[in-house]
């Protein structure tokens, strides 16, 4: 997960180094649908700021 996030960070995704470092703990115990909802919420926030 962290490796993928680092690659996406180099491509311009605004992940902080702290988010990458704590990614494993952040997703522990989460379901796939929770991850999808969080992703879509983040995407909506990014699109609103454009």
DSSP file (Angstrom, degrees, kcal/mol; ACC not computed):
  #  RESIDUE AA STRUCTURE BP1 BP2  ACC     N-H-->O    O-->H-N    N-H-->O    O-->H-N    TCO  KAPPA ALPHA  PHI   PSI    X-CA   Y-CA   Z-CA
    1    1 A X     >        0   0    0      0, 0.0     4,-2.2     0, 0.0     5,-0.2   0.000 360.0 360.0 360.0 -48.3    0.0    0.0    0.0
    2    2 A X  H  >  +     0   0    0      1,-0.2     4,-2.3     2,-0.2     5,-0.2   0.885 360.0  53.3 -64.1 -38.3    2.7    2.5    1.0
    3    3 A X  H  > S+     0   0    0      2,-0.2     4,-2.0     1,-0.2    -1,-0.2   0.918 109.9  47.5 -63.1 -42.7    4.7    1.7   -2.2
    4    4 A X  H  > S+     0   0    0      1,-0.2     4,-2.5     2,-0.2    -1,-0.2   0.897 110.9  52.2 -64.2 -39.6    1.7    2.4   -4.4
    5    5 A X  H  X S+     0   0    0     -4,-2.2     4,-2.3     2,-0.2    -2,-0.2   0.881 107.1  52.5 -65.1 -37.4    1.0    5.6   -2.5
    6    6 A X  H  X S+     0   0    0     -4,-2.3     4,-1.9     2,-0.2    -1,-0.2   0.911 110.0  48.6 -64.2 -41.7    4.6    6.8   -3.1
    7    7 A X  H  X S+     0   0    0     -4,-2.0     4,-1.1     1,-0.2    -2,-0.2   0.936 112.7  47.5 -62.7 -45.8    4.3    6.1   -6.8
    8    8 A X  H  <>S+     0   0    0     -4,-2.5     5,-2.6     1,-0.2     4,-0.3   0.855 107.6  57.4 -64.6 -33.4    1.0    8.0   -6.9
    9    9 A X  H ><5S+     0   0    0     -4,-2.3     3,-1.3     1,-0.2    -1,-0.2   0.904 104.9  50.5 -62.2 -41.4    2.6   10.9   -4.9
   10   10 A X  H 3<5S+     0   0    0     -4,-1.9    -1,-0.2     1,-0.3    -2,-0.2   0.755 106.7  56.4 -68.7 -22.2    5.3   11.2   -7.6
   11   11 A X  T 3<5S-     0   0    0     -4,-1.1    -1,-0.3    -3,-0.2    -2,-0.2   0.448 131.8 -90.5 -87.7  -0.7    2.5   11.4  -10.2
   12   12 A X  T < 5S+     0   0    0     -3,-1.3     2,-0.3     1,-0.3    -3,-0.2   0.424  76.6 143.4 111.8  -1.3    0.9   14.3   -8.3
   13   13 A X      < -     0   0    0     -5,-2.6     2,-2.4    -6,-0.1    -1,-0.3  -0.588  57.4-122.6 -71.0 130.1   -1.5   12.8   -5.9
   14   14 A X        +     0   0    0     -2,-0.3     2,-0.4     2,-0.0    -1,-0.1  -0.241  55.0 149.5 -78.9  56.6   -1.4   15.0   -2.8
   15   15 A X        -     0   0    0     -2,-2.4     2,-0.2   -10,-0.2    -3,-0.1  -0.713  39.2-138.0 -82.8 135.6   -0.4   12.3   -0.2
   16   16 A X     >  -     0   0    0     -2,-0.4     4,-1.9     1,-0.1     5,-0.2  -0.533  21.8-113.8 -85.6 161.5    1.7   13.5    2.6
   17   17 A X  H  > S+     0   0    0      1,-0.2     4,-2.3     2,-0.2     5,-0.1   0.857 119.2  54.4 -61.6 -34.5    4.7   11.5    3.9
   18   18 A X  H  > S+     0   0    0      2,-0.2     4,-2.0     1,-0.2    -1,-0.2   0.904 105.4  51.7 -66.7 -41.5    2.8   11.0    7.2
   19   19 A X  H  4 S+     0   0    0      1,-0.2     4,-0.3     2,-0.2    -1,-0.2   0.897 111.9  47.4 -61.1 -39.8   -0.2    9.6    5.4
   20   20 A X  H >< S+     0   0    0     -4,-1.9     3,-1.0     1,-0.2     4,-0.3   0.909 110.8  51.2 -67.7 -41.9    2.0    7.2    3.5
   21   21 A X  H 3< S+     0   0    0     -4,-2.3     3,-0.2     1,-0.2    -2,-0.2   0.831 118.1  37.4 -65.7 -32.6    3.8    6.2    6.8
   22   22 A X  T 3X S+     0   0    0     -4,-2.0     4,-2.2     1,-0.2    -1,-0.2   0.245  83.9 108.7-104.0  12.8    0.6    5.5    8.6
   23   23 A X  H <> S+     0   0    0     -3,-1.0     4,-1.9    -4,-0.3     5,-0.2   0.903  76.7  51.4 -58.5 -45.5   -1.4    3.9    5.7
   24   24 A X  H  > S+     0   0    0     -4,-0.3     4,-1.0     1,-0.2    -1,-0.2   0.918 113.5  43.8 -61.5 -44.2   -1.3    0.4    7.0
   25   25 A X  H  4 S+     0   0    0      1,-0.2    -1,-0.2    -4,-0.2    -2,-0.2   0.852 110.4  57.5 -68.7 -33.5   -2.7    1.4   10.4
   26   26 A X  H  < S+     0   0    0     -4,-2.2    -1,-0.2     1,-0.2    -2,-0.2   0.875 112.4  38.3 -65.2 -38.3   -5.3    3.7    8.9
   27   27 A X  H >< S+     0   0    0     -4,-1.9     3,-2.2    -5,-0.2    -1,-0.2   0.575  84.3 119.7 -92.6  -9.3   -6.9    0.9    6.8
   28   28 A X  T 3< S+     0   0    0     -4,-1.0     3,-0.1     1,-0.3    -3,-0.0  -0.368  86.2   9.9 -59.4 126.6   -6.6   -1.9    9.3
   29   29 A X  T 3  S+     0   0    0      1,-0.3    -1,-0.3    -2,-0.1     2,-0.2   0.382  99.2 125.9  86.3  -3.6  -10.2   -3.1   10.1
   30   30 A X    <   -     0   0    0     -3,-2.2    -1,-0.3     1,-0.1     2,-0.2  -0.595  55.1-130.6 -87.0 149.2  -11.8   -1.2    7.3
   31   31 A X     >  -     0   0    0     -2,-0.2     4,-1.8    -3,-0.1     5,-0.1  -0.516  25.0-109.1 -91.0 166.2  -14.0   -2.8    4.8
   32   32 A X  H  > S+     0   0    0      1,-0.2     4,-2.2     2,-0.2     5,-0.1   0.871 119.2  53.9 -63.5 -36.9  -13.7   -2.3    1.0
   33   33 A X  H  > S+     0   0    0      2,-0.2     4,-2.4     1,-0.2    -1,-0.2   0.874 106.3  52.5 -67.9 -35.7  -16.9   -0.3    0.9
   34   34 A X  H  > S+     0   0    0      2,-0.2     4,-2.3     1,-0.2    -1,-0.2   0.901 110.0  49.1 -63.8 -39.8  -15.6    2.1    3.6
   35   35 A X  H  X S+     0   0    0     -4,-1.8     4,-2.3     2,-0.2    -2,-0.2   0.900 110.7  50.3 -65.5 -40.5  -12.5    2.6    1.5
   36   36 A X  H  X S+     0   0    0     -4,-2.2     4,-2.6     2,-0.2    -2,-0.2   0.917 110.7  48.5 -64.3 -44.0  -14.5    3.3   -1.6
   37   37 A X  H  X S+     0   0    0     -4,-2.4     4,-2.4     2,-0.2    -2,-0.2   0.919 112.0  49.2 -62.6 -43.9  -16.7    5.8    0.2
   38   38 A X  H  X S+     0   0    0     -4,-2.3     4,-2.3     2,-0.2    -2,-0.2   0.903 111.3  50.3 -62.3 -41.0  -13.6    7.6    1.6
   39   39 A X  H  X S+     0   0    0     -4,-2.3     4,-2.6     2,-0.2    -2,-0.2   0.936 111.3  47.3 -62.0 -47.2  -12.0    7.6   -1.8
   40   40 A X  H  X S+     0   0    0     -4,-2.6     4,-2.3     1,-0.2    -2,-0.2   0.878 111.1  51.5 -65.0 -37.4  -15.1    9.1   -3.4
   41   41 A X  H  X S+     0   0    0     -4,-2.4     4,-1.8     2,-0.2    -1,-0.2   0.921 112.0  46.8 -63.9 -43.2  -15.4   11.8   -0.7
   42   42 A X  H  X S+     0   0    0     -4,-2.3     4,-2.3     2,-0.2    -2,-0.2   0.898 110.9  52.1 -64.5 -40.5  -11.8   12.7   -1.2
   43   43 A X  H  X S+     0   0    0     -4,-2.6     4,-2.5     1,-0.2    -2,-0.2   0.901 108.0  51.5 -62.5 -41.6  -12.2   12.8   -4.9
   44   44 A X  H  X S+     0   0    0     -4,-2.3     4,-1.8     1,-0.2    -1,-0.2   0.877 109.5  50.2 -63.0 -37.7  -15.2   15.1   -4.5
   45   45 A X  H  X S+     0   0    0     -4,-1.8     4,-1.4     2,-0.2    -2,-0.2   0.912 111.3  47.9 -66.7 -43.1  -13.2   17.5   -2.3
   46   46 A X  H  X S+     0   0    0     -4,-2.3     4,-0.6     1,-0.2    -2,-0.2   0.915 112.4  48.8 -64.3 -43.4  -10.3   17.6   -4.8
   47   47 A X  H >< S+     0   0    0     -4,-2.5     3,-0.8     1,-0.2    -1,-0.2   0.856 107.9  54.9 -66.7 -34.6  -12.7   18.3   -7.7
   48   48 A X  H 3< S+     0   0    0     -4,-1.8    -1,-0.2     1,-0.2    -2,-0.2   0.848 105.1  54.2 -66.4 -33.4  -14.5   21.0   -5.8
   49   49 A X  H 3<        0   0    0     -4,-1.4    -1,-0.2     1,-0.2    -2,-0.2   0.596 360.0 360.0 -77.4 -11.6  -11.1   22.8   -5.2
   50   50 A X    <<        0   0    0     -3,-0.8    -1,-0.2    -4,-0.6    -2,-0.1   0.485 360.0 360.0 -75.7 360.0  -10.3   22.9   -8.9
